[in-house]
Amino acid sequence: MNETSALDDIGRQEDSGEPSPLRVALGFFILPMLLVFGAIGVFLLFGLIAHEDKSVDEYLAEVTGGGINEPWQGAFGLANKLAQDESLHRDPGIARRIAAALGHPSAQAPRVRTFLLLALGSVGHESSVPVVVEYLDDPNADVRLNAIVAISNIGVPAARATAPQVAERLKDDDETVRGYSAYVLGTLGNTEAIKSLEVALNDPVGQVRWNAAVALARLGTDTGRAELHRMIDRDYLMTIDELNLQQQQDAMIAAIQAFAMIGVDSALGALTDVRDNDPDLRVREAARAALISMHRPSLP
């Protein structure tokens, strides 16, 4: 696939309303025990990036209409470059120039805002946090989603104070935005989000409830234990058509690790059963480690 066709494929997806690879990757639920790999990694995974290497300023020139490519293509190339080149991370000058590009008329296009936000997240400078927060209320759901991804990639401690704004997105009309918001709230370590996450346990969408339950465990409370119990029930998971075997296993491991964080005695029997009987070795090992961490050395 050459550069033009790769970029055109993404453009056609957005123009046709089809979900982007990022949205597909974030679509069911995000596992808090996994590293936040950075949104651009999703595009790399799908082999969609084939862009000539340019400098940051050359890409930004394209974003503002000073190059041969469309502004969103320049933003896309910039996001890719910054995701791969760690030497550019934490650079306040680059963060400042990207923030300025977000204010350019070309950024009225949602694709441009999306990729510039991902670029800011990759740079990861604390000065970007107030800029990214502005886009949590963007009218475009993909832009809101990628603002949350950027906050996640900037990480704590710089982004911890954004928890109240991210918690507002638990009421978003878009279920992927709600689900990823719940995940990120668990990583920010701000207990101000607990009440909002407890409300999210009643969300009609499973990915939101599960992310909320695990996030609550990360914040030190067991109020999501009912959902965590469902997540380690293999028979229950097999009734969910949207989940493949890998997702079942990942969901179980996320819940098992959450139980280990909060040490819920009511989970001991279920965890022991998983340790002894689940068909997946990774899941059994996770249950064994959780039981040990919950100070039950007498258990075999």
BAFI-3210 file (N, C-alpha, C; in Angstrom, 3 decimals, decimal comma, padded with zeros to 6 digits):
// residues 300
n [1|2|3|4|5|6|7|8|9|10|11|12|13|14|15|16|17|18|19|20|21|22|23|24|25|26|27|28|29|30|31|32|33|34|35|36|37|38|39|40|41|42|43|44|45|46|47|48|49|50|51|52|53|54|55|56|57|58|59|60|61|62|63|64|65|66|67|68|69|70|71|72|73|74|75|76|77|78|79|80|81|82|83|84|85|86|87|88|89|90|91|92|93|94|95|96|97|98|99|100|101|102|103|104|105|106|107|108|109|110|111|112|113|114|115|116|117|118|119|120|121|122|123|124|125|126|127|128|129|130|131|132|133|134|135|136|137|138|139|140|141|142|143|144|145|146|147|148|149|150|151|152|153|154|155|156|157|158|159|160|161|162|163|164|165|166|167|168|169|170|171|172|173|174|175|176|177|178|179|180|181|182|183|184|185|186|187|188|189|190|191|192|193|194|195|196|197|198|199|200|201|202|203|204|205|206|207|208|209|210|211|212|213|214|215|216|217|218|219|220|221|222|223|224|225|226|227|228|229|230|231|232|233|234|235|236|237|238|239|240|241|242|243|244|245|246|247|248|249|250|251|252|253|254|255|256|257|258|259|260|261|262|263|264|265|266|267|268|269|270|271|272|273|274|275|276|277|278|279|280|281|282|283|284|285|286|287|288|289|290|291|292|293|294|295|296|297|298|299|300]
n.u [000,851|000,709|001,705|-000,343|-002,655|-002,966|-003,498|-005,777|-007,527|-008,074|-009,265|-011,542|-012,906|-013,601|-015,160|-017,268|-018,512|-017,793|-016,383|-013,269|-009,957|-008,946|-011,278|-012,508|-010,650|-010,889|-013,412|-015,000|-014,236|-011,779|-008,787|-007,698|-005,311|-003,537|-000,864|-001,218|-001,080|-000,924|-002,597|-001,836|-000,466|-002,417|-003,075|-000,642|-000,629|-002,604|-001,399|-001,643|-000,130|001,939|003,898|005,942|008,898|009,096|010,019|008,883|008,024|007,594|005,427|003,552|003,325|001,962|-000,428|-001,448|-001,943|000,256|001,520|001,810|000,018|-003,228|-004,574|-005,369|-003,877|-001,285|-001,493|-001,935|000,478|002,190|001,283|001,932|004,744|005,465|004,553|006,393|008,971|010,753|012,535|011,434|009,559|007,982|008,687|008,362|008,221|007,396|004,913|003,630|003,529|001,905|-000,471|-001,047|-001,598|-003,997|-005,727|-005,945|-007,752|-007,946|-008,221|-010,846|-011,867|-012,830|-011,059|-008,543|-008,361|-008,536|-006,107|-004,180|-004,640|-003,927|-001,238|-000,419|-000,841|001,131|003,482|003,242|003,603|003,136|002,021|000,153|-002,192|-004,402|-005,153|-005,964|-008,136|-010,110|-011,237|-012,764|-015,415|-016,056|-018,044|-017,832|-017,760|-015,535|-013,430|-013,753|-013,271|-010,569|-009,407|-009,621|-008,000|-005,577|-005,244|-004,929|-002,505|-000,749|-000,809|-000,408|001,546|000,485|-002,035|-003,885|-005,640|-007,630|-009,675|-012,422|-013,487|-013,136|-014,786|-017,278|-017,706|-018,614|-021,256|-021,659|-023,097|-022,015|-021,046|-018,474|-016,863|-017,786|-016,978|-014,157|-013,590|-014,225|-012,215|-009,872|-010,259|-009,702|-006,961|-005,973|-005,941|-007,435|-009,565|-011,852|-013,406|-014,879|-017,676|-018,953|-018,135|-019,390|-022,039|-021,856|-021,788|-024,308|-024,728|-026,163|-024,530|-022,213|-019,346|-018,877|-019,761|-017,987|-015,451|-015,820|-016,103|-013,568|-012,002|-012,896|-011,900|-009,170|-009,084|-009,429|-011,828|-014,525|-016,967|-017,712|-017,862|-019,860|-020,039|-017,437|-017,503|-019,157|-017,438|-015,543|-016,866|-016,938|-018,932|-020,953|-019,641|-019,377|-021,873|-022,009|-022,090|-020,438|-017,915|-014,827|-012,705|-010,200|-010,826|-012,564|-010,751|-009,023|-010,791|-011,422|-008,907|-008,460|-010,495|-009,790|-007,320|-008,273|-009,793|-007,668|-006,530|-008,376|-008,957|-011,272|-013,029|-015,250|-014,771|-013,049|-013,786|-014,730|-012,440|-010,687|-011,935|-011,643|-008,852|-008,364|-009,848|-010,299|-010,041|-007,961|-004,535|-003,271|-005,286|-005,727|-003,236|-003,256|-005,330|-004,213|-002,017|-003,400|-004,778|-002,627|-001,608|-003,643|-003,165|-003,471|-001,850|-002,178|-003,692|-003,510]
n.v [-001,190|002,150|005,554|007,426|005,827|004,651|006,814|007,745|005,625|005,906|008,404|007,820|006,138|007,887|009,749|008,173|007,477|005,154|003,224|004,258|002,687|003,164|003,657|001,184|-000,387|000,593|-000,056|-002,096|-002,756|-001,340|-002,514|-002,076|-003,179|-003,199|-001,549|001,858|002,158|004,191|006,031|006,160|003,849|002,015|002,594|002,006|-000,702|-001,610|-001,219|001,186|003,403|005,056|007,158|009,750|010,811|013,795|016,980|018,233|020,899|021,021|019,273|020,674|022,941|021,886|021,331|023,871|024,687|025,047|023,221|020,425|018,467|017,610|019,413|017,597|015,372|016,240|016,595|013,975|012,723|014,077|013,239|010,531|010,675|011,784|009,848|007,867|008,893|009,253|011,134|013,573|013,892|015,433|018,007|021,362|023,403|022,175|021,219|023,658|024,712|022,874|023,254|025,836|025,314|023,967|026,049|027,108|027,946|025,631|023,562|023,297|021,106|017,921|015,690|016,844|018,031|015,716|014,256|016,132|016,338|013,762|013,948|015,870|014,375|012,418|013,954|014,800|016,875|018,770|021,288|021,031|020,068|021,865|022,721|020,366|019,622|021,411|020,252|018,163|018,696|018,832|019,031|016,796|013,318|011,599|013,364|014,099|011,597|011,231|013,320|012,412|010,135|011,470|012,783|010,536|009,578|011,654|011,504|010,910|012,904|015,163|015,211|014,575|016,358|016,691|014,945|015,565|016,790|014,761|012,872|013,931|013,075|010,544|010,664|010,940|010,890|009,018|005,689|004,599|006,729|007,054|004,587|004,622|006,865|006,005|004,077|005,741|007,347|005,574|005,411|007,880|008,306|009,925|010,399|011,887|011,116|008,916|008,848|009,476|007,312|005,250|005,771|005,191|002,448|001,617|001,920|001,283|-000,089|-002,689|-002,406|000,023|-000,290|-002,313|-001,138|000,904|-000,534|-001,743|000,538|001,711|-000,145|000,314|002,768|002,156|001,219|-001,097|-001,034|-001,790|-004,510|-006,381|-006,281|-007,051|-009,694|-010,776|-010,531|-012,502|-014,764|-017,326|-018,751|-016,827|-014,866|-016,191|-015,990|-013,570|-012,248|-010,406|-010,746|-012,223|-015,153|-014,259|-011,711|-012,438|-013,709|-011,579|-009,844|-011,319|-011,453|-008,746|-008,260|-010,087|-009,055|-006,663|-007,512|-008,384|-005,957|-004,818|-006,792|-008,437|-010,533|-012,054|-012,892|-015,000|-017,728|-017,856|-017,043|-019,083|-021,228|-020,396|-020,425|-023,171|-024,396|-022,974|-022,936|-021,520|-020,868|-018,414|-017,051|-018,743|-018,523|-015,804|-015,761|-017,372|-015,784|-013,582|-014,634|-015,264|-012,697|-011,682|-012,527|-015,278|-017,609|-020,270|-021,440|-023,796]
n.w [000,000|-000,991|-000,051|-000,724|-001,141|001,377|003,070|001,815|002,297|005,047|004,965|003,436|005,189|007,274|005,898|005,078|007,338|008,569|011,281|012,694|012,813|015,389|016,907|016,646|018,009|020,580|021,085|022,497|025,276|027,453|028,833|032,007|033,016|031,025|029,278|028,366|025,182|023,395|020,987|018,283|017,848|017,241|014,602|013,397|013,872|012,178|009,805|008,406|008,117|005,996|005,428|004,238|005,909|007,642|009,056|012,262|011,962|009,223|008,907|010,443|008,895|006,733|007,988|008,392|005,850|004,209|002,541|000,190|000,782|002,198|005,066|007,154|006,525|006,987|009,767|010,518|009,704|011,423|013,954|013,780|013,547|016,028|017,743|017,351|017,684|020,353|021,210|020,847|022,735|025,581|024,939|025,333|023,443|021,021|021,874|022,304|019,689|018,384|019,804|018,965|016,289|016,539|016,874|014,368|011,340|009,692|011,456|011,934|010,751|011,838|011,626|011,577|014,116|015,641|015,054|015,797|018,515|019,309|018,688|020,572|022,877|022,547|022,689|025,330|027,206|030,173|029,859|027,904|028,936|029,775|027,229|025,890|027,482|026,746|024,537|025,362|025,321|022,700|019,696|018,071|018,325|017,924|018,230|020,912|022,079|021,388|022,702|025,302|025,093|024,662|027,135|028,728|027,703|028,322|031,080|034,688|036,997|035,838|034,549|036,506|037,752|035,901|036,287|037,184|034,853|032,941|034,103|033,561|031,016|031,298|030,996|028,363|025,059|023,394|023,495|023,413|024,119|026,745|027,874|027,586|029,059|031,627|031,986|031,898|034,133|036,152|035,948|036,601|039,304|041,003|043,561|043,527|041,458|042,152|042,911|040,474|038,923|040,277|039,649|036,958|037,001|036,531|033,882|030,651|028,915|028,605|028,381|029,559|032,215|033,073|032,777|034,619|037,020|037,326|037,383|039,752|041,580|041,236|042,376|044,969|046,092|046,677|045,425|042,916|042,848|042,166|039,358|038,799|039,645|037,661|035,539|035,947|035,533|033,578|032,170|031,968|030,417|028,017|026,928|025,739|022,720|021,451|022,474|021,879|022,406|023,307|024,285|026,334|028,062|028,657|029,915|032,182|033,454|033,959|035,842|037,838|038,692|039,636|041,838|043,410|044,067|045,811|047,640|048,274|050,321|049,660|047,134|047,168|046,908|044,253|042,865|043,545|042,277|039,617|039,450|039,668|037,651|035,239|031,670|030,497|030,704|031,314|032,651|034,839|036,122|036,762|038,618|040,598|041,395|042,351|044,558|046,219|046,652|048,126|050,601|051,321|052,013|052,723|050,843|048,215]
ca.u [000,000|001,536|001,303|-001,623|-003,770|-003,145|-004,184|-007,123|-008,366|-008,557|-010,192|-012,827|-013,585|-014,195|-016,203|-018,413|-019,095|-017,324|-015,532|-011,829|-009,282|-008,856|-012,580|-012,707|-009,776|-011,385|-014,854|-015,779|-013,810|-010,344|-008,329|-006,809|-004,005|-002,662|-000,274|-001,848|-000,067|-000,906|-003,581|-001,262|-000,096|-003,511|-002,932|000,522|-001,029|-003,409|-000,610|-002,224|000,769|003,028|004,040|007,339|009,321|009,360|010,217|007,668|007,585|007,056|004,076|002,685|003,068|000,893|-001,666|-001,942|-002,161|001,489|002,171|001,081|-001,006|-004,354|-004,225|-005,505|-002,770|-000,152|-001,715|-001,771|001,908|002,786|000,937|002,725|006,140|005,629|004,339|007,547|010,243|010,724|013,399|010,612|008,584|008,150|009,252|007,321|008,098|006,555|003,550|003,079|003,242|000,732|-001,631|-001,355|-002,218|-005,396|-006,510|-005,951|-009,029|-007,959|-008,587|-012,303|-012,149|-012,635|-009,877|-007,352|-008,348|-008,259|-004,694|-003,380|-004,780|-003,077|000,142|-000,177|-000,727|002,428|004,494|003,073|004,063|002,064|001,383|-000,918|-003,401|-005,547|-005,555|-006,693|-009,402|-011,103|-011,849|-013,647|-016,786|-016,140|-019,276|-017,550|-017,467|-014,174|-012,521|-013,853|-012,580|-009,130|-008,981|-009,452|-006,795|-004,431|-005,099|-004,388|-001,111|000,015|-000,681|-000,251|000,601|000,035|-003,438|-004,752|-006,669|-008,683|-010,664|-013,824|-013,920|-013,258|-015,968|-018,463|-017,870|-019,340|-022,645|-021,602|-024,014|-021,256|-020,689|-017,027|-016,354|-018,084|-016,157|-012,757|-013,536|-014,167|-010,869|-008,882|-010,463|-009,005|-005,513|-005,582|-005,710|-008,132|-010,752|-013,025|-014,179|-015,546|-019,137|-019,361|-017,921|-020,439|-023,226|-021,606|-022,042|-025,673|-024,784|-026,746|-023,516|-021,291|-017,976|-018,816|-019,866|-016,778|-014,381|-016,101|-015,833|-012,127|-011,493|-013,189|-010,922|-007,896|-009,196|-009,445|-013,156|-015,055|-018,375|-017,976|-017,578|-020,854|-019,605|-016,203|-017,889|-019,631|-016,297|-014,764|-017,793|-016,708|-020,210|-021,626|-018,934|-019,622|-023,183|-021,898|-021,640|-019,403|-016,632|-014,138|-012,036|-009,139|-011,456|-013,018|-009,596|-008,543|-011,766|-011,261|-007,661|-008,666|-011,303|-008,995|-006,355|-009,034|-010,073|-006,432|-006,313|-009,289|-008,947|-012,637|-013,101|-016,341|-014,308|-012,068|-014,284|-014,763|-011,061|-010,131|-012,513|-010,990|-007,474|-008,307|-010,655|-010,450|-009,265|-006,861|-003,414|-003,048|-006,328|-005,460|-002,074|-003,679|-006,108|-003,276|-001,270|-004,322|-005,019|-001,418|-001,507|-004,695|-002,678|-004,050|-000,765|-002,560|-004,343|-002,506]
ca.v [000,000|003,341|006,621|008,038|004,911|004,460|007,985|007,802|004,641|006,507|009,459|007,238|005,641|008,989|010,375|007,281|007,221|003,888|003,428|004,254|001,608|003,513|003,446|-000,268|-000,928|001,017|-000,137|-002,878|-002,274|-001,160|-003,259|-001,237|-003,722|-003,049|-000,231|002,732|002,029|005,360|005,798|005,972|002,451|001,303|002,767|001,227|-002,095|-001,918|-000,988|002,284|004,533|004,961|008,588|010,166|011,467|015,224|017,583|018,695|022,162|020,750|018,737|021,763|023,808|021,245|021,495|025,243|024,970|025,425|022,067|019,840|017,558|018,187|019,666|016,431|014,467|016,763|016,288|012,528|012,454|014,614|012,340|009,323|010,975|012,005|008,576|006,986|009,547|009,624|012,284|014,779|013,899|016,393|019,257|022,395|024,174|021,418|021,244|024,999|024,899|022,055|023,937|026,962|024,763|023,645|027,269|027,522|027,610|024,274|022,622|023,141|019,740|017,012|014,838|017,613|018,124|014,377|013,891|017,080|015,943|012,586|014,436|016,471|013,293|011,780|014,851|014,539|017,951|019,174|022,524|020,680|019,593|022,779|022,759|019,134|019,611|022,180|019,424|017,155|019,091|019,030|018,452|015,545|012,252|011,109|014,354|013,931|010,352|011,387|014,199|011,536|009,357|012,367|012,939|009,276|009,461|012,630|010,756|011,557|013,702|016,373|015,157|014,120|017,349|016,691|013,902|016,019|017,015|013,456|012,220|014,433|012,315|009,313|010,915|011,218|010,122|007,992|004,669|004,418|007,838|006,739|003,473|004,998|007,812|005,210|003,525|006,771|007,787|004,635|005,607|009,206|008,248|011,016|009,811|012,713|010,470|007,701|008,935|009,398|005,942|004,421|005,972|004,495|001,016|001,366|002,221|000,164|-000,727|-003,491|-001,907|001,146|-000,844|-003,055|-000,168|001,620|-001,432|-001,892|001,850|001,869|-000,949|001,027|003,909|001,653|000,896|-002,358|-000,853|-002,422|-005,949|-007,208|-006,375|-007,836|-011,108|-011,176|-010,574|-013,733|-015,872|-017,749|-019,107|-015,573|-014,207|-016,917|-015,617|-012,249|-012,521|-009,461|-011,096|-013,429|-015,833|-013,404|-010,659|-013,077|-013,911|-010,272|-009,326|-012,066|-011,038|-007,398|-008,364|-010,788|-008,094|-005,687|-008,140|-008,381|-004,600|-004,459|-007,854|-008,782|-011,930|-012,764|-013,381|-016,071|-018,975|-017,744|-016,999|-020,434|-022,030|-019,993|-020,923|-024,619|-024,995|-022,238|-023,588|-020,694|-020,830|-017,038|-016,719|-019,502|-017,931|-014,522|-016,063|-017,857|-014,631|-012,740|-015,287|-015,091|-011,293|-011,418|-013,066|-016,588|-018,545|-021,658|-022,006|-024,447]
ca.w [000,000|-001,025|000,870|-001,084|-000,912|002,814|003,614|001,246|002,982|006,294|004,601|003,026|006,380|008,019|005,095|004,941|008,646|009,122|012,458|012,479|013,547|016,808|017,538|016,729|019,051|021,882|021,013|023,453|026,572|027,582|029,990|032,812|033,362|029,876|029,081|027,386|024,149|022,527|019,938|016,964|017,741|016,596|013,161|012,999|013,938|011,010|008,601|007,650|008,030|005,019|005,222|004,205|007,136|007,559|010,366|012,930|011,369|007,881|009,081|010,915|007,740|005,970|008,747|008,220|004,434|003,537|001,923|-000,935|001,295|002,926|006,473|008,022|006,234|007,734|011,177|010,628|009,656|012,645|015,059|013,603|013,852|017,460|018,434|017,168|018,009|021,769|021,466|020,754|023,824|026,685|024,420|025,468|022,209|020,096|022,417|022,086|018,262|018,055|020,375|018,079|015,086|016,859|016,725|012,966|010,674|009,138|012,512|011,996|010,312|012,971|011,481|011,946|015,580|016,176|014,966|016,575|019,920|019,500|018,686|021,887|023,842|022,384|023,248|026,749|028,085|031,084|029,398|026,962|029,617|029,624|025,816|025,587|028,224|025,989|023,490|025,946|024,994|021,254|019,139|017,366|019,296|017,752|018,824|022,372|022,413|021,275|023,789|026,478|024,826|024,883|028,589|029,219|027,304|029,097|032,329|035,980|037,786|035,144|034,154|037,597|038,066|034,889|036,589|037,145|033,467|032,299|034,682|032,857|029,780|031,607|030,578|026,928|024,217|022,693|024,481|023,441|024,933|028,152|028,313|027,738|030,176|032,859|032,072|032,213|035,515|037,020|035,852|037,064|040,743|041,686|044,178|043,249|040,399|042,644|042,842|039,073|038,473|040,871|038,814|035,690|037,170|036,052|032,449|029,899|028,060|029,404|028,417|030,498|033,569|033,412|032,998|035,872|038,139|037,497|037,792|041,179|042,318|041,188|043,286|046,332|046,625|046,147|045,059|041,621|042,962|041,468|037,962|038,762|039,718|036,330|034,630|036,122|035,317|032,200|031,548|031,633|029,324|026,775|026,391|025,119|021,352|021,022|023,055|021,440|023,514|023,831|025,084|027,567|028,926|029,113|030,876|033,434|034,096|034,492|037,055|038,854|039,222|040,422|043,134|044,186|044,563|046,904|048,636|048,682|050,778|048,987|045,837|047,337|046,348|042,798|042,378|043,697|041,204|038,375|039,514|039,540|036,598|033,976|030,608|030,020|031,645|031,762|033,612|036,065|036,780|037,335|039,820|041,617|041,897|043,122|045,849|047,025|047,051|049,100|051,880|051,603|051,725|052,985|049,658|047,364]
c.u [000,883|000,960|-000,076|-002,778|-004,016|-003,908|-005,607|-008,057|-008,920|-009,566|-011,547|-013,597|-014,290|-015,339|-017,446|-019,101|-018,694|-016,425|-014,062|-011,210|-009,166|-010,166|-012,873|-011,894|-010,273|-012,842|-015,555|-015,425|-012,300|-009,906|-007,334|-005,469|-003,039|-002,042|-001,136|-000,844|000,015|-001,751|-002,956|-000,792|-001,166|-003,377|-001,727|000,164|-001,780|-002,667|-001,095|-001,273|001,873|003,308|005,514|007,676|009,671|009,607|008,876|007,133|007,036|005,648|003,108|002,382|001,963|-000,450|-002,276|-002,013|-000,922|002,214|001,318|-000,045|-002,139|-003,955|-004,326|-004,396|-001,495|-000,268|-001,513|-000,292|002,617|002,518|001,756|004,182|006,363|005,391|005,595|008,872|010,236|011,604|012,628|009,616|008,990|008,762|008,186|007,134|007,212|005,110|002,889|002,701|002,040|-000,533|-002,037|-002,047|-003,670|-006,290|-006,597|-007,287|-009,086|-008,390|-010,091|-012,723|-011,885|-011,397|-008,609|-007,252|-007,974|-006,761|-003,802|-003,481|-003,935|-001,603|000,488|-000,021|000,614|003,551|004,452|003,573|002,894|001,350|000,215|-002,229|-004,563|-006,056|-006,412|-008,056|-010,486|-011,863|-012,667|-015,113|-016,983|-017,426|-019,070|-017,110|-016,049|-013,160|-012,558|-013,096|-011,069|-008,578|-008,747|-008,219|-005,554|-004,186|-004,473|-002,898|-000,219|000,239|-000,521|001,233|-000,034|-001,468|-004,388|-005,905|-007,787|-009,801|-012,105|-014,333|-014,071|-014,503|-017,257|-018,743|-018,465|-020,818|-022,737|-022,617|-023,322|-020,731|-019,183|-016,366|-016,598|-017,159|-014,709|-012,581|-013,437|-012,780|-009,860|-009,042|-009,779|-007,503|-005,067|-005,382|-006,372|-009,453|-011,994|-013,936|-015,028|-017,065|-019,636|-019,198|-018,967|-021,752|-023,071|-021,773|-023,442|-025,826|-025,378|-025,733|-022,468|-019,895|-017,822|-018,849|-018,570|-015,599|-014,578|-015,752|-014,343|-011,500|-011,738|-012,220|-009,565|-007,903|-009,440|-010,800|-013,706|-016,497|-018,716|-017,847|-018,606|-020,476|-018,330|-016,504|-018,394|-018,457|-015,424|-015,650|-017,706|-018,015|-020,978|-020,961|-019,210|-020,983|-023,136|-021,274|-020,482|-018,007|-016,047|-013,376|-010,950|-009,718|-012,028|-011,873|-009,094|-009,488|-011,603|-009,999|-007,788|-009,444|-010,542|-008,002|-007,055|-009,380|-008,831|-006,157|-007,147|-009,436|-010,310|-012,728|-014,176|-015,909|-013,410|-012,520|-014,266|-013,362|-010,395|-010,650|-011,858|-009,567|-007,391|-008,915|-010,729|-009,565|-008,040|-005,765|-003,180|-004,041|-006,077|-004,292|-002,418|-004,462|-005,196|-002,506|-002,158|-004,573|-003,804|-001,321|-002,565|-004,403|-003,389|-002,986|-001,142|-003,244|-003,283|-002,345]
c.v [001,234|004,426|007,151|007,110|004,691|005,612|008,077|006,812|005,211|007,593|008,917|006,720|006,771|009,599|009,519|007,001|005,893|004,152|003,385|003,069|001,908|003,239|001,952|-000,842|-000,576|000,626|-000,964|-002,526|-002,209|-001,821|-002,436|-001,863|-003,630|-001,662|000,565|002,891|003,242|005,096|005,536|004,542|001,620|001,398|002,000|-000,249|-002,508|-001,623|000,166|003,464|004,237|006,384|008,940|010,958|012,921|015,736|017,977|019,954|021,970|020,181|019,835|022,746|023,225|021,424|022,866|025,664|025,330|024,275|021,496|018,926|018,327|018,410|018,424|015,415|014,924|016,449|014,808|012,146|012,934|013,685|011,060|009,568|011,081|010,736|007,714|007,582|010,057|010,821|013,602|014,902|014,898|017,719|020,352|023,226|023,488|021,424|022,588|025,213|024,058|022,720|025,127|026,477|024,384|024,865|027,772|027,156|026,196|023,241|022,565|021,754|018,772|016,139|015,563|017,713|016,781|014,076|014,864|016,768|014,713|012,989|015,071|015,411|012,598|012,652|014,780|015,629|018,477|020,445|022,252|020,351|020,572|022,860|021,544|019,134|020,368|021,312|018,262|017,450|019,318|018,422|017,117|014,468|011,720|012,078|014,244|012,687|010,553|012,423|013,377|010,652|010,213|012,581|011,693|009,169|010,478|012,079|011,609|011,886|014,862|016,387|014,802|015,081|017,389|015,713|014,409|016,246|015,693|012,730|012,699|013,636|010,927|009,443|011,183|010,367|008,936|006,961|004,426|005,520|007,550|005,644|003,864|006,029|007,056|004,617|004,572|007,257|006,834|004,836|006,932|009,276|009,349|010,481|010,677|012,051|009,316|007,774|008,823|007,989|004,996|004,579|005,199|002,991|000,630|001,658|001,030|-000,623|-001,428|-002,915|-000,759|000,631|-001,529|-002,122|000,577|000,749|-001,572|-000,568|002,087|001,056|-000,257|002,225|003,473|001,341|-000,350|-002,235|-001,434|-003,928|-006,822|-007,369|-007,197|-009,334|-011,595|-011,367|-011,808|-014,976|-016,288|-018,090|-017,856|-014,915|-014,881|-016,608|-014,270|-012,414|-011,631|-009,841|-012,348|-014,024|-014,966|-012,306|-011,217|-013,224|-012,588|-009,660|-010,016|-011,625|-009,639|-007,446|-009,050|-009,835|-007,012|-006,246|-008,140|-007,008|-004,300|-005,567|-008,249|-010,257|-012,720|-013,340|-014,604|-017,380|-018,957|-017,741|-018,367|-021,347|-021,696|-020,543|-022,414|-025,156|-024,234|-022,866|-022,805|-020,560|-019,416|-016,650|-017,454|-018,898|-016,583|-014,749|-016,545|-016,685|-013,732|-013,335|-015,148|-013,661|-010,901|-012,116|-014,352|-017,643|-020,005|-022,298|-022,601|-023,719]
c.w [000,000|-000,144|000,564|-000,767|000,562|003,423|003,089|001,908|004,265|005,983|004,205|004,222|007,096|007,231|004,999|006,257|009,237|010,323|012,091|013,198|015,034|017,511|017,660|017,882|020,439|022,086|022,057|024,881|026,610|028,876|030,800|033,138|032,189|029,864|028,124|026,255|023,260|021,314|018,583|016,769|017,077|015,090|012,627|012,910|012,686|009,703|007,769|007,485|007,019|004,577|005,220|005,463|006,866|008,961|010,963|012,261|009,959|007,970|009,530|009,790|006,871|006,662|008,498|006,753|003,664|002,879|000,811|-000,477|001,967|004,386|007,352|007,764|006,946|009,217|011,452|010,641|010,911|013,830|014,990|013,999|015,358|018,263|018,394|017,659|019,446|022,087|021,421|021,889|024,905|026,225|024,489|024,211|021,189|020,569|022,142|020,615|017,826|018,587|019,505|016,811|015,326|016,736|015,306|012,320|010,101|010,163|012,727|011,525|011,464|012,857|011,898|013,465|016,205|016,183|015,728|018,069|020,226|019,526|020,027|022,960|023,756|022,929|024,773|027,679|028,908|030,631|028,458|027,643|029,473|028,186|025,487|026,259|027,468|025,001|024,053|025,666|023,502|020,708|018,430|018,354|019,155|018,338|020,345|022,819|022,405|022,233|025,054|026,305|025,094|026,371|029,190|028,910|028,014|030,505|033,566|036,175|037,037|034,895|035,292|037,856|037,031|035,204|036,585|035,726|032,718|032,815|034,028|031,596|030,031|031,252|029,078|026,166|023,544|023,694|024,540|024,243|026,412|028,668|028,519|028,843|031,496|033,050|032,548|033,652|036,500|037,015|036,460|038,576|041,534|042,232|044,025|042,220|040,905|042,491|041,402|038,531|039,056|040,119|037,503|035,798|036,704|034,563|031,690|029,073|028,925|029,501|029,396|031,933|033,981|033,658|034,308|037,073|038,397|037,923|039,278|042,029|042,345|042,134|044,728|046,921|045,942|045,672|043,683|041,651|042,241|039,994|037,839|038,838|038,365|035,381|034,821|035,992|033,848|031,490|031,135|030,430|027,989|026,169|025,672|023,740|020,928|021,503|022,400|022,632|024,139|024,717|026,381|028,559|029,497|030,142|032,223|034,178|034,681|035,803|038,179|039,495|040,039|041,796|044,014|044,783|045,806|047,947|049,161|049,064|050,058|047,643|045,957|046,700|044,834|042,215|042,480|042,597|039,864|038,337|039,197|038,250|035,277|032,901|030,154|031,075|032,180|032,840|034,929|036,840|037,422|038,620|040,946|042,238|042,763|044,505|046,776|047,536|048,075|050,433|052,274|051,325|051,941|051,778|048,753|046,043]
res [m|n|e|t|s|a|l|d|d|i|g|r|q|e|d|s|g|e|p|s|p|l|r|v|a|l|g|f|f|i|l|p|m|l|l|v|f|g|a|i|g|v|f|l|l|f|g|l|i|a|h|e|d|k|s|v|d|e|y|l|a|e|v|t|g|g|g|i|n|e|p|w|q|g|a|f|g|l|a|n|k|l|a|q|d|e|s|l|h|r|d|p|g|i|a|r|r|i|a|a|a|l|g|h|p|s|a|q|a|p|r|v|r|t|f|l|l|l|a|l|g|s|v|g|h|e|s|s|v|p|v|v|v|e|y|l|d|d|p|n|a|d|v|r|l|n|a|i|v|a|i|s|n|i|g|v|p|a|a|r|a|t|a|p|q|v|a|e|r|l|k|d|d|d|e|t|v|r|g|y|s|a|y|v|l|g|t|l|g|n|t|e|a|i|k|s|l|e|v|a|l|n|d|p|v|g|q|v|r|w|n|a|a|v|a|l|a|r|l|g|t|d|t|g|r|a|e|l|h|r|m|i|d|r|d|y|l|m|t|i|d|e|l|n|l|q|q|q|q|d|a|m|i|a|a|i|q|a|f|a|m|i|g|v|d|s|a|l|g|a|l|t|d|v|r|d|n|d|p|d|l|r|v|r|e|a|a|r|a|a|l|i|s|m|h|r|p|s|l|p]
***
